[in-house]
Amino acid sequence: MGSLIAFLAALSVALPIVVLALECSAAVFSGKKRSHPDIKQRPIVCVLIPAHDEAELIESAVHSIRSQLQEGDRIVVVAHNCSDGTAERARLAGAEVVVAEDDGTGGKPDALKAGLRALDANPPDVCAVIDADCRAEPGSIAVLANAAFAYDAPVQGVYLFQAVEKVELSSISSLALLVKNAVRPLGLHRLGLPCLINGAGSAYPFRLLRHAPHGEGSIAEDYQLSIDLALQGHPTRFCPTATVKSVLPSSEDSAFKQRKRWEHGHLRLFLGAAPKLLVRGLFRKNLDLVALALDLCVPPLSFLALWWAATAAYGGANVALGGTATGLWIAGCSGALLAVSVTAAVWKFSGPKASLGLLWIVPRYVLWKVPLYIAYIFRRETRWKKTERHG
């Protein structure tokens, strides 16, 4: 019985590791580039910026976008339950402002809905969403708008985070997000498959976003939005030439709270929505839904590492007690595959120095996350909460 449990446990963690390895391999080794469909005329775009007490950052976000707009384009900042000068500073920077007040329980999705309602009187062709703590790289707005219009579907750009030196584990958080938000979606793109919406740097045909559920009922609202739109026949496409950048929180406490919200939301979908989506995709013979479900089945990297370590330890204990080595052998192969695929991805997209640095810092990073996963069992995050930042 122990050998069977070891085998099934090792097999369960091998599946997401294989999916992760395929995505990373396609990004690292595939030279195949996919261009977006051509369009004759750039669509009218509105860049929507949801903001809650972002007076320190909103001007920089608006300025990074203004130079990329054409005649007819707009920037609309939604000052959502703000108690500071967010609205005033956004106006001074050249944005239109929608002031929204509500009970504050819905977070970013409610801010987006308020902004979209305000656009009904003069709707754009495409609506792009950029967070107030982000900067859009030159040319990114046009790429996102053109791709969303051409595909008639949601699109997601590269969403990167800069590490903060004074936060000890910020560098590896930045690399983990590079793998999640850039490498894996690029691999799916090169395979001709859809990706998840990762947050800022996304764009949508206005009518799709206006009537979407907006991730209701989930603190991983962007992932949930991906699922909802895919089920309606509009899977998200990746735009590797559009980039938005942000900075990780400047304190370890804020960083932990941010990761807690992200990863608890992901784990909830990983355990609940992903299996259902996989069954629907197989039943409908819809490759896009199957690919999205398998991508969602890959949990956060630190959780995946802990999951693998537990199965490997159990497999080793089973062998020590006289059981078969099949489970341990599968765990060993999947562990090697996990290490090689992530290291190759970081080496390719961040350089050899960063990939070699993973060797000594990964164990500390994974241990730092243990309380986060324990909290998922006993004190699960259920409400959307803004990450505290400073300048």
N, C-alpha and C positions, 0 to 999 in steps of 0.2 A: 504493500500500500504506500509506504514511504517513497519508493522509487517512482510510482505513478504520480504522486503529488509533486515530486521534484521535476519530473518530466513536464507536467502540465504547467507548473509555475515558470519553468524556463522558457517554455513555448509562448506563454502569455506575454513575457517581456520581449521576446525575440521579434514579435510582430511589429510593434512600434519602432524598434531599433532598425529593422529592415526598411520600413517606410522612410525613416529619417535618413538612412544611408543612401537610399535611391534618390531622394531629393537632393542631398548634398552632392552625390556623384554627378547628377545631371547638371548641377550648377558649376561644379569644379572642372569636369572633364568634357562635357558636351560643348562643342564649338558651334552648335546650331543656334542661330539667332532668328528670332521671330519678329517680324515687323508688324505694326498695327495697320489696319485697313486705311487706305487713303481717303481723305475727304477734300472737297473742292474749296470749302470756305470754313474758317474757324468759327465755332459756335459762340454764342453769347454766354458768358460764364459769370456766375455770382460766387464769390468765395465767402463762405459762411464761417465765422469764428465764434464758437461758444466760449464765454468767458465768465468766470466767477472770481471776483476780487483779484484781477490781474493787472492792476494799474502799473506795476513795475515793469511788466513785460509786453503789454499790448501794443505800444507804439512800435517796438522793434518788429513784432510780427506783421503789423500792417505795412510798415515800410518795406519789408522783404517781398511783399506781394504787389504793391502799387506799381512799381516799375514794369511789371509783367503784364499789366492789363491793357486792353485795347478799347476803342470807343464802344460804349454800350455795356462794358463789363462793370461789375460792382463789387465792393467789399462791404459786408454787413456783419457788424459785431453784435452779438446778443449778450448784453450785460445782464446776467442771470443772478438775481438775488444779491446784487453787489452792495457792499457797504463802504467802498472806497471810491476813488476817482476813475474807475475803469471807463465809464461812458464818456466822461469829459476828455480824457486822454485819447480815446479812440477817435472822437470827432476831430480833435486837433491834428491827429495823424492823417486825416482825410477819409475816414470810414463813415458809412452810415451806421446808426446805432438803433437797435431795438432793445428797449428796457423791458425785462420780463420779471415778474414777481409771482411766486407761488409758494407752496409749503416746503419746498426744498428737498423733498424726498426722492425725486426722480433723477436728480443730477443732470449730467450732460444730455441724455436723450430728451429731457423736457426742454432744455435750452434750444436744441436743434428744432424741435417741433414749433416752438415759438417763433424762431427765425423763418422757418418754412411758411408758416401761416402769413407772416408779414410780406412774403414774396408773391403771394397769390395774385395781388393786384397787377403785378408786372413780372411774370415768371421768366427766368432765364432758360436757355436751352439746357445748360448743364450747371449743377451745383457742386462746388468743391468744398471740402471740409478740412480746415486747418485749425489745430488747437492754438490757444493763445500763447503757449510757451514754446512754439515752434517757429522755425524760419524756413521759408520756401526757397530752395536753391534756384538760381536764374534759369528760366525756361521751363520750370516744372509745371506751372499752372497751364501753359499752353499744351504741354504733352498730356496732362491729365484730362483736360477738357476735350481735346481732339480724340483721344482714345475712348473716353466714355461715350462721345457722340457717335464715333464710328462703329463701336461694338454694340451700341444701344444697350449698355450694361454697366454695372458698377466697375470701377477700376481702382487699384491700390498702388501707390508709389512706394518707393523705398523709405522706410521710417527708421532713422538712426538716432542713437543716443550717445552723447559725449560723456565720458567718465569725468568724475570730480576727484581731483588728487587727494583731498583731505579725507575722503570717505574710503576706508581701507579696501573694501571689496567692490568698489565702483567699476574698476577696470574689467573685471570678469563679468559683471552684470552687463556692461556695454557689449562685450564679446558674445554673451549668450543672446542678447537682443539682436546683434548682427546676424547670427545664425537663424534666429526665428523670423526676423522681419525682412531680411535681404537674401540670404543664401537659399533657404528653403523655398520661398516664393519664386525665386529665379529658377530653381530646379524644376518646379511645377510648370512655369512658363515655357521653359525649353522643351518640356514633354507635351506641351499643348493642353495643359490642364489648368483648372481654376485654382484660386488661392483664397485664403481667409482675409477679411478686412482687419487690419492690424491697428487701426486708430487714425491718427492724423495723416493727411496726404492721400485722401481718397476723393473720388469724384463720381457723380451719378447723373444720368438724365433726370431732369427735375421731376418729371411725373413719377418716376420709380421711387425716388426718395420721399416725395411728398406723401405718398400713400403707403409707405412701408411701416411695419410695426415698430421700427427703431429699437430693436433689442429689448423690448419690454419684458420685464420679469427676470432679467439677467444682469449681473454686475459686469459681465464680459459682453457689454452691449454690442460691440463691433463684431465679435464672432457670431453672436446671435443674429445680427442683421445679415451677415453673410449667408447663414443658413436659411433665414426667412426668404431672402431674395432668390437664392438658388432653387428653393422649392417652388417659387413662382416662375421659374424658367430663366432666371437672370443671374448666373454664376459670375463671380468677381474675377476680373482679369488683372494680371500684374503688369505694371509699367516700370521696367528697370531703369529707364532714363529720366524718371521724375523722382526727386529726392526732397524730403523735408527732414530737418534736424532739430533735436531738442537736447537738453542737458539733464542728466540724472539728478535726483534730489541732493542737496548739499549737506544733509545730515543722515547718519545711519538710521535713525528712528524713522524719518520720512521715507527713506529708501525701503525699509522693511515694510512699512504700511502700504506703499505703492505696490510692491511685489505681492503682498498678501491679497490685495484686491484683485490684481491681475490673475494670480495663480489659483486663488479660490474660485474665481469665475471660470477659468479654463478647466479646472478639475471637475467642476459641476457639469460642464458640457461634455467633457471627456467620459464621465461615468454615465451620464443620462442621455444626452442628445446624440452623441456619436454612434452608438449601436443602432438607435432607431433610424438615423439617417442612412447608415450602411444598409440596413434591411430595405428601406425605401428605394435606395439606388439600385440594389440588386433586383428587387421586384419590378421596377420600372425599366430595367436594363439601361440605366442612365449612368454613363461613365463619369460625368462631372460630379454627380452626387456621391458616387462611390469614392472618387478621389478626394473630395472634400471631407467625407467621413473618415477616411484613412488618415488624412492630414490632421484632423481633430483628435484622432486616437493617439497621436504623439504628445505625451504630457510634457510639462516643463522639464528642461534638461536635468536639473538637480533632482527632481522627483524620479525621473527615469533612471538616474544613476543610483539612487537609493533603492528603487524597486529591483534593479539588476543585482545590486550587492546582496539584498535579502535572498533572492532566488539562488545566487551563487553560494551563499553561506549554507542555505538549506541543502543544496545539492552536495556540497562538501561534507556536511554532517551525515547525510544519507549514505555516502560512500564509506565514511569512517565507521558506520554502524553495520556495514556489510551489504548495502544496497548496490544497485547497478549504477554505472557512471554516466548513463545517457543524459540525464538532466544536467549534470555538472559539465559535460562536454558541450551541450547546447549553450549553457550559460557562458562558458569560456569563449566560444566562437562569437556569440552575440556581443559580449563585452569588448572583444577585440575590434569587432566591426564598429561599435559605438565610438571607441577611442579613435580609431583611424579616420572615420568619416568626419567627426567634429574637428579633429586636429587638421585634417586636409582642408576643410572649409575655412577655418581661421587662418591657416597658412596662406591660402590663395587670396583671401579678401582682406586680411589685416597684416600679413607678413610673418616671417619665421620667428621674429622675436616674441610676438604676441602668442603664437602657438606653443613655443617652448615654455613660456611663462605659465601656461595652463597646468603643466605637470605638477607644480608645487602648490598652486593656489586653489585648485579645484576641490581637494578634500575639505579645506577650510570653508569654502563657499557652500558646499553641500551641507556641512554641519551647521552653518549659519541659518540654513533654510529649515532645519528639522523642526524648530518650534512653530514655524509657519504651517507645516503639514500636520503637526499635532493639533494646532488650533483649528484646522479644517474639520476635525472630528468633534472637538469640544466647544469651540467658539468660532463658528464659521462666519465669514464676512458675507453679509446679505444685502448691504446697502452701498450704493455708489457714493464714494467719498473723494473729494478733490485732494490731490497731493500737494502738500505745502512746499512752496519754492521761494527762493529769494534771488531776485535779479539774475 
